[in-house]
Amino acid sequence: MAIGYLLDSKNLARKGVGWAGATGTADGTSPAALNDGMVGPRWRSRTAATNHGAWIQWSSRQPVSFVSVHDIRLHGSGQLTQITLEYLNTQGLRTVIETRTISSDPERGNVYFRFAEVNTDRISVFLSCSQNANISIGEITAGDLSNLNDHFASVSYSENFPTITNGEYSVKLGASQVTLEYQWPPSKADTFKPIFEATQGQLTTIVLVPDYGSQVCYHGRIETPHEYSYGTNKVFEFPVLKFLESRRALA
């Protein structure tokens, strides 16, 4: 199973590299929040409609072969039915990369696209809904996905809702978070070390595609140090790396 990842340093949609726009923005939000690393409320559309658009733009053409859209949420009735990814070609014409029919809500509101590299100064995402609804998006990323083909020993998945407890009652404070924990065989102790160093631990974000066989991807950070230990027989124990999903607050 190959793992794909996009480092912050290769994310062409991060703060300070590309700038974002959208078709109508609700008061109190800004399309700038679509850029990874921008602090502020998530972008939300101004009016309820069946079609919405957002884009990332650059001052010069950039090579792009991967785009991900994170934490898509509909506010109102209906469901997401279609997502179309476009780019501006060298003649300045809108060119469709892929139109994807959505039969059910994307896993945690995240979708990604892998495609043959294009050189462009604008990537656009258009979302269609079954009924009029407002829509909000956490982040958009774009760039070149790296591959990690080493076979890991195991992976564990957990999902946690942050809560506050008062007696026998608990109140959910926000959206749930997914944690992925990978273990590698001792012979692969340094497999994830370059990724840990590139992200500087928890300092920068990373997009993780756990399995190319599915459409699931996550946006988050490396949660724990890159670490391993010697066992009593003087060999490496299983090295562990933990990934923690991050999502923008709804308000």
C-alpha positions in Angstrom: 0.0 0.0 0.0 1.5 3.3 -1.1 1.0 6.4 1.1 0.9 9.8 -0.5 1.8 13.1 1.2 2.1 16.7 0.4 4.5 18.7 2.4 3.8 22.4 3.3 7.0 23.3 1.4 5.4 21.9 -1.8 1.9 23.2 -1.2 1.4 25.9 -3.8 -1.8 27.0 -2.1 -0.2 27.9 1.2 0.0 31.4 2.7 2.3 33.7 0.9 2.5 31.6 -2.4 -1.0 31.6 -4.0 -4.0 33.7 -3.4 -7.6 32.5 -3.3 -10.9 33.7 -4.6 -14.5 32.5 -4.6 -17.9 33.2 -6.1 -19.5 35.2 -3.3 -18.4 35.3 0.3 -20.4 35.6 3.5 -19.8 38.6 5.8 -17.2 37.9 8.4 -15.3 35.3 6.2 -12.7 35.7 3.5 -11.6 33.4 0.6 -8.1 34.1 1.9 -8.9 31.4 4.6 -8.7 28.8 1.8 -4.9 29.3 1.8 -3.3 26.9 4.2 -1.6 28.8 7.0 -4.0 31.7 7.0 -5.6 32.5 10.4 -9.3 33.2 10.4 -12.8 31.8 10.0 -13.3 29.2 7.3 -14.6 30.5 4.0 -18.4 30.4 3.5 -20.5 31.3 0.5 -22.7 34.4 0.7 -26.0 32.9 -0.7 -27.7 29.6 -0.9 -27.3 28.1 -4.4 -26.8 24.9 -6.2 -23.4 25.8 -7.6 -20.4 27.3 -5.9 -16.8 28.0 -7.0 -13.4 28.6 -5.4 -10.0 28.9 -6.9 -6.3 29.4 -6.2 -4.3 31.7 -8.4 -0.6 32.5 -9.0 1.3 35.4 -10.6 3.1 32.9 -12.8 2.5 29.4 -14.1 3.1 26.5 -11.6 3.4 22.8 -12.2 0.4 21.1 -10.5 -0.5 17.4 -10.4 -2.4 17.1 -7.1 -5.3 19.1 -5.6 -7.2 18.5 -2.4 -10.2 20.2 -0.9 -10.8 19.8 2.8 -13.7 19.9 5.2 -16.4 20.7 2.7 -19.7 21.3 4.5 -23.2 22.1 3.3 -25.3 24.4 5.4 -28.9 23.7 4.5 -30.8 21.0 2.7 -29.6 18.5 0.1 -26.1 17.0 -0.5 -23.1 17.5 -2.7 -23.6 15.9 -6.1 -20.6 16.8 -8.3 -17.2 18.4 -8.1 -15.4 19.7 -11.2 -11.7 20.6 -11.2 -10.5 23.0 -13.9 -7.3 24.9 -14.8 -6.4 27.7 -17.2 -4.3 26.4 -20.1 -1.6 28.3 -21.9 -4.2 30.0 -24.1 -6.0 31.2 -21.0 -8.9 28.9 -21.6 -10.8 27.0 -18.9 -10.0 23.3 -19.2 -11.7 20.5 -17.2 -9.3 18.1 -15.5 -12.0 15.9 -14.0 -15.7 16.0 -13.2 -16.5 13.6 -10.3 -20.0 12.5 -9.4 -20.5 12.3 -5.7 -22.9 9.6 -4.7 -22.5 10.1 -0.9 -20.9 12.7 1.3 -17.1 12.6 0.9 -15.2 11.1 3.9 -15.0 13.9 6.4 -15.7 16.4 3.6 -12.3 15.8 2.0 -11.6 15.0 -1.7 -8.4 14.9 -3.7 -7.5 14.7 -7.4 -4.3 13.2 -8.9 -3.7 13.9 -12.6 -1.0 14.4 -15.3 1.0 17.5 -14.5 -0.3 20.8 -15.9 1.4 24.2 -15.9 -1.1 26.8 -14.9 -1.7 30.1 -13.1 -5.1 29.1 -11.8 -6.9 26.0 -10.4 -10.6 26.2 -9.9 -13.0 23.9 -8.0 -16.8 24.0 -8.7 -19.2 22.3 -6.4 -22.8 21.3 -7.3 -25.5 20.6 -4.7 -28.8 18.8 -5.1 -30.7 21.8 -3.5 -29.9 25.4 -2.7 -27.5 25.5 0.2 -24.6 27.6 1.6 -21.3 25.8 1.5 -18.0 26.2 3.5 -14.5 24.9 2.9 -11.6 24.5 5.3 -8.6 24.5 3.0 -7.5 23.9 -0.6 -4.1 22.5 -1.4 -2.3 22.1 -4.7 1.1 20.9 -5.7 3.1 17.7 -6.3 2.3 14.6 -4.2 5.2 12.5 -2.9 5.0 8.8 -2.5 6.0 6.5 0.4 6.1 2.9 -0.9 7.6 1.2 2.1 5.3 -1.4 3.6 4.4 -0.6 7.2 3.7 -3.2 9.8 0.4 -1.8 11.0 -1.8 1.3 11.1 -4.4 2.2 13.7 -7.3 4.6 13.2 -9.1 6.5 15.9 -11.7 9.3 16.0 -12.2 11.5 19.0 -14.8 14.2 19.8 -13.4 17.0 22.1 -15.9 17.2 25.0 -16.4 18.9 28.4 -18.0 16.8 31.1 -20.3 18.0 33.8 -21.5 15.2 36.0 -23.2 12.6 33.9 -23.6 14.9 30.9 -21.0 15.7 28.2 -21.1 18.5 25.7 -19.4 18.2 22.3 -17.1 21.2 21.8 -16.3 20.8 18.1 -15.8 18.6 15.2 -14.1 15.2 15.7 -10.4 14.6 15.0 -8.9 11.5 13.3 -5.6 10.1 14.4 -3.6 7.7 12.3 -0.7 5.8 13.9 1.8 3.9 11.7 4.3 1.3 12.8 7.2 0.2 10.6 9.3 -2.9 10.9 12.6 -2.3 12.7 14.5 -2.5 9.4 12.6 0.6 8.3 13.3 2.7 11.4 14.2 5.8 9.4 11.4 5.5 6.8 9.5 8.5 8.0 12.5 10.5 9.3 12.8 12.7 6.2 9.1 13.6 6.5 9.4 14.4 10.2 12.4 16.7 9.5 10.6 18.4 6.5 7.6 19.2 8.7 9.8 20.2 11.6 7.6 18.1 13.9 4.3 19.9 14.5 5.5 23.2 13.0 4.0 22.8 9.5 1.0 21.0 8.0 0.9 18.0 5.8 -1.7 16.4 3.5 -1.9 12.6 3.9 -3.4 10.1 1.4 -3.4 6.8 3.4 -4.3 4.7 0.4 -4.5 5.4 -3.3 -7.2 2.8 -3.7 -9.7 5.1 -2.0 -10.6 8.8 -2.2 -9.8 9.5 1.4 -7.3 12.2 2.4 -6.6 14.2 5.6 -5.1 17.6 6.4 -3.1 17.8 9.7 0.2 17.6 11.5 2.7 15.1 12.7 1.7 14.7 16.3 4.6 12.9 18.0 8.4 13.0 17.6 10.0 10.6 15.2 11.2 8.0 17.7 12.1 4.4 18.2 13.9 2.4 20.9 16.2 -0.5 21.4 14.8 -3.6 22.9 16.5 -5.9 25.4 18.0 -7.9 22.5 19.7 -4.8 21.2 17.5 -4.4 18.1 15.2 -1.6 17.1 11.6 -1.8 18.4 8.9 -0.8 16.0 9.2 2.9 15.1 5.9 4.8 15.4 4.7 7.9 13.8 1.4 9.6 14.6 -0.6 11.9 12.4 -3.4 14.1 13.8 -6.0 15.7 11.6 -6.7 19.4 11.9 -9.8 21.2 10.9 -10.9 24.9 10.9 -13.5 25.9 13.4 -17.0 26.4 12.0 -17.2 29.9 13.4 
